Amino acid sequence: MSLNNLVGISLQRIQPDTAVIKRMLSAARRNIADAHVREISAENRFDAAYKAIMQLANVALQANGYRTLTSKPGHHMTMLQTLDQTIGIDKQTVIVLDALRKQRNVADYSGDSVPMSAVNECLSNAESLMKRVVDWLNINHPESVE
């Protein structure tokens, strides 16, 4: 299903805003830095890395002229699952990112602890996604990258 087919279901069309995209990239960078802080809990490090992934997926959508309808359930899933269409992320990576989303939900809603292996996986994927998003922006929307 194309992004345009999702308009009104889980997405809405927007005018890309360079200032918002720059702020979201900065926020994602801060969250990645926070996820590296060893003095905080594994859960908070995981949350910071996951938040960076969501911010980057949101940047990809917004740069393409879309945003999720946050009033509808599943907006995190939508942001992740559209990465193949927004910046060309392969399906296997989308599956990994979605597994991290599910792990985040389990930790948030059941109080389960987060193993360091999950923190490392989430952080690695956040850093990789940052590179992919910035590379894509440099080619397609260089005005959005500082």
CYANA upper distance limits for C-alpha pairs under 8 A (distance plus 0.5 A):
  1 MET  CA      5 ASN  CA      6.69
  1 MET  CA      6 LEU  CA      7.85
  2 SER  CA      6 LEU  CA      7.28
  2 SER  CA     85 GLN  CA      8.08
  3 LEU  CA      7 VAL  CA      7.42
  3 LEU  CA     11 LEU  CA      8.14
  3 LEU  CA     82 THR  CA      7.93
  3 LEU  CA     85 GLN  CA      7.87
  6 LEU  CA     10 SER  CA      6.12
  6 LEU  CA     11 LEU  CA      6.00
  6 LEU  CA     12 GLN  CA      8.37
  7 VAL  CA     11 LEU  CA      5.04
  7 VAL  CA     12 GLN  CA      5.46
  7 VAL  CA     13 ARG  CA      7.27
  8 GLY  CA     12 GLN  CA      6.47
  9 ILE  CA     69 LEU  CA      8.40
 10 SER  CA     68 THR  CA      6.23
 10 SER  CA     69 LEU  CA      5.79
 10 SER  CA     72 LYS  CA      7.16
 10 SER  CA     75 HIS  CA      7.49
 10 SER  CA     78 THR  CA      7.65
 11 LEU  CA     66 TYR  CA      6.83
 11 LEU  CA     67 ARG  CA      6.05
 11 LEU  CA     68 THR  CA      4.87
 11 LEU  CA     69 LEU  CA      5.77
 12 GLN  CA     66 TYR  CA      6.07
 12 GLN  CA     67 ARG  CA      6.04
 12 GLN  CA     68 THR  CA      6.75
 12 GLN  CA     69 LEU  CA      6.93
 13 ARG  CA     65 GLY  CA      6.23
 13 ARG  CA     66 TYR  CA      5.06
 13 ARG  CA     67 ARG  CA      7.11
 14 ILE  CA     62 GLN  CA      7.79
 14 ILE  CA     65 GLY  CA      5.45
 14 ILE  CA     66 TYR  CA      5.71
 14 ILE  CA     67 ARG  CA      7.24
 15 GLN  CA     62 GLN  CA      8.40
 15 GLN  CA     65 GLY  CA      5.93
 15 GLN  CA     66 TYR  CA      8.22
 16 PRO  CA     21 ILE  CA      8.45
 16 PRO  CA     62 GLN  CA      6.09
 16 PRO  CA     63 ALA  CA      5.87
 16 PRO  CA     64 ASN  CA      7.49
 16 PRO  CA     65 GLY  CA      5.64
 16 PRO  CA     66 TYR  CA      8.24
 17 ASP  CA     21 ILE  CA      6.78
 17 ASP  CA     62 GLN  CA      8.15
 17 ASP  CA     63 ALA  CA      8.16
 18 THR  CA     22 LYS  CA      6.64
 18 THR  CA    143 GLU  CA      7.48
 18 THR  CA    144 SER  CA      5.56
 19 ALA  CA     23 ARG  CA      6.74
 19 ALA  CA    144 SER  CA      7.84
 20 VAL  CA     24 MET  CA      6.62
 21 ILE  CA     25 LEU  CA      6.68
 21 ILE  CA     59 VAL  CA      6.25
 21 ILE  CA     62 GLN  CA      7.85
 21 ILE  CA     63 ALA  CA      7.76
 21 ILE  CA    144 SER  CA      6.74
 22 LYS  CA     26 SER  CA      6.74
 22 LYS  CA    144 SER  CA      6.28
 22 LYS  CA    145 VAL  CA      6.82
 22 LYS  CA    146 GLU  CA      7.75
 23 ARG  CA     27 ALA  CA      6.65
 24 MET  CA     28 ALA  CA      6.61
 24 MET  CA     55 GLN  CA      6.63
 24 MET  CA     56 LEU  CA      7.88
 24 MET  CA     59 VAL  CA      7.21
 25 LEU  CA     29 ARG  CA      6.72
 25 LEU  CA     55 GLN  CA      7.81
 25 LEU  CA     56 LEU  CA      7.30
 25 LEU  CA     59 VAL  CA      7.79
 26 SER  CA     30 ARG  CA      6.77
 27 ALA  CA     31 ASN  CA      6.69
 27 ALA  CA     52 ALA  CA      7.87
 27 ALA  CA     55 GLN  CA      8.09
 28 ALA  CA     32 ILE  CA      6.68
 28 ALA  CA     51 LYS  CA      7.81
 28 ALA  CA     52 ALA  CA      4.80
 28 ALA  CA     53 ILE  CA      7.91
 28 ALA  CA     55 GLN  CA      6.41
 28 ALA  CA     56 LEU  CA      7.14
 28 ALA  CA    130 MET  CA      8.42
 29 ARG  CA     33 ALA  CA      6.74
 29 ARG  CA     52 ALA  CA      7.68
 30 ARG  CA     34 ASP  CA      6.61
 31 ASN  CA     35 ALA  CA      6.60
 31 ASN  CA     48 ALA  CA      5.44
 31 ASN  CA     49 ALA  CA      6.57
 31 ASN  CA     51 LYS  CA      7.37
 31 ASN  CA     52 ALA  CA      6.04
 32 ILE  CA     36 HIS  CA      7.16
 32 ILE  CA     48 ALA  CA      7.00
 32 ILE  CA     49 ALA  CA      5.96
 32 ILE  CA     52 ALA  CA      6.75
 32 ILE  CA    123 LEU  CA      7.41
 32 ILE  CA    126 ALA  CA      7.48
 32 ILE  CA    127 GLU  CA      7.61
 33 ALA  CA     37 VAL  CA      7.57
 34 ASP  CA     45 ARG  CA      7.25
 34 ASP  CA     48 ALA  CA      6.84
 34 ASP  CA     49 ALA  CA      8.41
 35 ALA  CA     44 ASN  CA      7.93
 35 ALA  CA     45 ARG  CA      4.67
 35 ALA  CA     46 PHE  CA      7.07
 35 ALA  CA     47 ASP  CA      8.29
 35 ALA  CA     48 ALA  CA      5.78
 35 ALA  CA     49 ALA  CA      5.97
 35 ALA  CA    123 LEU  CA      7.27
 36 HIS  CA     45 ARG  CA      7.45
 36 HIS  CA    123 LEU  CA      8.44
 37 VAL  CA     45 ARG  CA      7.72
 40 ILE  CA     44 ASN  CA      7.04
 40 ILE  CA     45 ARG  CA      7.24
 41 SER  CA     45 ARG  CA      6.76
 42 ALA  CA     46 PHE  CA      6.49
 42 ALA  CA    113 SER  CA      8.36
 42 ALA  CA    114 VAL  CA      6.48
 42 ALA  CA    115 PRO  CA      7.39
 42 ALA  CA    116 MET  CA      6.76
 42 ALA  CA    119 VAL  CA      6.90
 43 GLU  CA     47 ASP  CA      6.59
 43 GLU  CA    107 ALA  CA      8.19
 43 GLU  CA    113 SER  CA      7.16
 43 GLU  CA    114 VAL  CA      5.96
 43 GLU  CA    119 VAL  CA      8.25
 44 ASN  CA     48 ALA  CA      6.62
 45 ARG  CA     49 ALA  CA      6.80
 45 ARG  CA    119 VAL  CA      6.98
 46 PHE  CA     50 TYR  CA      6.51
 46 PHE  CA    104 ARG  CA      8.33
 46 PHE  CA    114 VAL  CA      7.93
 46 PHE  CA    118 ALA  CA      7.77
 46 PHE  CA    119 VAL  CA      5.28
 46 PHE  CA    122 CYS  CA      6.92
 46 PHE  CA    123 LEU  CA      7.72
 47 ASP  CA     51 LYS  CA      6.41
 47 ASP  CA    104 ARG  CA      7.71
 48 ALA  CA     52 ALA  CA      6.78
 49 ALA  CA     53 ILE  CA      6.95
 49 ALA  CA    119 VAL  CA      8.17
 49 ALA  CA    122 CYS  CA      6.32
 49 ALA  CA    123 LEU  CA      5.58
 49 ALA  CA    126 ALA  CA      6.40
 50 TYR  CA     54 MET  CA      6.88
 50 TYR  CA    100 LEU  CA      7.95
 50 TYR  CA    101 ARG  CA      7.93
 50 TYR  CA    104 ARG  CA      8.11
 50 TYR  CA    122 CYS  CA      6.81
 50 TYR  CA    123 LEU  CA      8.10
 50 TYR  CA    126 ALA  CA      7.56
 51 LYS  CA     55 GLN  CA      6.64
 52 ALA  CA     56 LEU  CA      6.60
 52 ALA  CA    126 ALA  CA      6.65
 53 ILE  CA     57 ALA  CA      6.65
 53 ILE  CA    125 ASN  CA      8.12
 53 ILE  CA    126 ALA  CA      5.62
 53 ILE  CA    129 LEU  CA      7.43
 53 ILE  CA    130 MET  CA      8.38
 54 MET  CA     58 ASN  CA      6.55
 54 MET  CA     76 HIS  CA      7.43
 54 MET  CA     79 MET  CA      7.66
 54 MET  CA     80 LEU  CA      7.95
 55 GLN  CA     59 VAL  CA      6.66
 56 LEU  CA     60 ALA  CA      6.78
 56 LEU  CA    129 LEU  CA      7.59
 56 LEU  CA    130 MET  CA      7.11
 56 LEU  CA    133 VAL  CA      7.31
 57 ALA  CA     61 LEU  CA      6.88
 57 ALA  CA     79 MET  CA      6.01
 57 ALA  CA     80 LEU  CA      6.57
 57 ALA  CA     83 LEU  CA      7.05
 58 ASN  CA     62 GLN  CA      6.55
 58 ASN  CA     67 ARG  CA      7.54
 58 ASN  CA     79 MET  CA      6.67
 59 VAL  CA     63 ALA  CA      6.43
 59 VAL  CA    133 VAL  CA      8.39
 60 ALA  CA     64 ASN  CA      6.95
 60 ALA  CA     83 LEU  CA      7.61
 60 ALA  CA     86 THR  CA      6.22
 60 ALA  CA     87 ILE  CA      7.02
 60 ALA  CA    133 VAL  CA      7.20
 61 LEU  CA     65 GLY  CA      6.97
 61 LEU  CA     66 TYR  CA      5.69
 61 LEU  CA     67 ARG  CA      6.41
 61 LEU  CA     79 MET  CA      7.63
 61 LEU  CA     82 THR  CA      8.19
 61 LEU  CA     83 LEU  CA      8.28
 61 LEU  CA     86 THR  CA      6.54
 62 GLN  CA     66 TYR  CA      5.39
 62 GLN  CA     67 ARG  CA      6.14
 63 ALA  CA    137 LEU  CA      8.47
 63 ALA  CA    141 HIS  CA      7.99
 64 ASN  CA     86 THR  CA      6.97
 68 THR  CA     75 HIS  CA      6.30
 68 THR  CA     78 THR  CA      7.73
 68 THR  CA     79 MET  CA      7.53
 69 LEU  CA     75 HIS  CA      7.15
 70 THR  CA     75 HIS  CA      6.28
 74 GLY  CA     78 THR  CA      6.68
 75 HIS  CA     79 MET  CA      6.68
 76 HIS  CA     80 LEU  CA      6.90
 76 HIS  CA    101 ARG  CA      8.24
 77 MET  CA     81 GLN  CA      6.47
 77 MET  CA     98 ASP  CA      7.36
 77 MET  CA    101 ARG  CA      8.13
 78 THR  CA     82 THR  CA      6.57
 79 MET  CA     83 LEU  CA      7.31
 80 LEU  CA     94 VAL  CA      6.84
 80 LEU  CA     97 LEU  CA      7.40
 80 LEU  CA     98 ASP  CA      7.19
 81 GLN  CA     94 VAL  CA      6.68
 81 GLN  CA     98 ASP  CA      8.27
 82 THR  CA     86 THR  CA      6.61
 83 LEU  CA     87 ILE  CA      6.23
 83 LEU  CA     88 GLY  CA      6.84
 83 LEU  CA     89 ILE  CA      6.07
 83 LEU  CA     94 VAL  CA      7.61
 84 ASP  CA     88 GLY  CA      4.77
 84 ASP  CA     89 ILE  CA      4.86
 84 ASP  CA     90 ASP  CA      6.38
 84 ASP  CA     91 LYS  CA      7.16
 84 ASP  CA     94 VAL  CA      7.98
 85 GLN  CA     89 ILE  CA      8.05
 87 ILE  CA    132 ARG  CA      8.30
 87 ILE  CA    133 VAL  CA      7.48
 87 ILE  CA    136 TRP  CA      6.89
 89 ILE  CA     93 THR  CA      7.20
 89 ILE  CA     94 VAL  CA      7.48
 90 ASP  CA     94 VAL  CA      7.08
 91 LYS  CA     95 ILE  CA      6.74
 92 GLN  CA     96 VAL  CA      6.90
 93 THR  CA     97 LEU  CA      6.67
 94 VAL  CA     98 ASP  CA      6.56
 95 ILE  CA     99 ALA  CA      6.71
 96 VAL  CA    100 LEU  CA      6.94
 97 LEU  CA    101 ARG  CA      6.86
 97 LEU  CA    125 ASN  CA      7.97
 98 ASP  CA    102 LYS  CA      6.81
 99 ALA  CA    103 GLN  CA      6.72
100 LEU  CA    104 ARG  CA      6.60
100 LEU  CA    118 ALA  CA      8.45
100 LEU  CA    122 CYS  CA      7.16
101 ARG  CA    105 ASN  CA      6.82
102 LYS  CA    106 VAL  CA      6.82
103 GLN  CA    107 ALA  CA      6.74
104 ARG  CA    108 ASP  CA      6.50
105 ASN  CA    109 TYR  CA      6.36
106 VAL  CA    110 SER  CA      6.03
106 VAL  CA    111 GLY  CA      7.81
106 VAL  CA    112 ASP  CA      7.17
107 ALA  CA    111 GLY  CA      5.58
107 ALA  CA    112 ASP  CA      5.20
107 ALA  CA    113 SER  CA      6.77
107 ALA  CA    114 VAL  CA      7.26
108 ASP  CA    112 ASP  CA      8.09
114 VAL  CA    118 ALA  CA      6.96
114 VAL  CA    119 VAL  CA      7.61
115 PRO  CA    119 VAL  CA      7.14
116 MET  CA    120 ASN  CA      6.59
117 SER  CA    121 GLU  CA      6.63
118 ALA  CA    122 CYS  CA      6.50
119 VAL  CA    123 LEU  CA      6.52
120 ASN  CA    124 SER  CA      6.45
121 GLU  CA    125 ASN  CA      6.66
122 CYS  CA    126 ALA  CA      6.59
123 LEU  CA    127 GLU  CA      6.69
124 SER  CA    128 SER  CA      6.66
125 ASN  CA    129 LEU  CA      6.44
126 ALA  CA    130 MET  CA      6.58
127 GLU  CA    131 LYS  CA      6.93
128 SER  CA    132 ARG  CA      6.85
129 LEU  CA    133 VAL  CA      6.48
130 MET  CA    134 VAL  CA      6.54
131 LYS  CA    135 ASP  CA      6.45
132 ARG  CA    136 TRP  CA      6.57
133 VAL  CA    137 LEU  CA      6.54
134 VAL  CA    138 ASN  CA      6.49
134 VAL  CA    145 VAL  CA      7.54
135 ASP  CA    139 ILE  CA      7.04
136 TRP  CA    140 ASN  CA      6.53
136 TRP  CA    141 HIS  CA      8.26
137 LEU  CA    141 HIS  CA      5.19
137 LEU  CA    142 PRO  CA      6.11
137 LEU  CA    144 SER  CA      7.27
137 LEU  CA    145 VAL  CA      7.27
138 ASN  CA    142 PRO  CA      4.77
138 ASN  CA    143 GLU  CA      8.37
138 ASN  CA    144 SER  CA      8.34
138 ASN  CA    145 VAL  CA      7.14
141 HIS  CA    145 VAL  CA      8.09
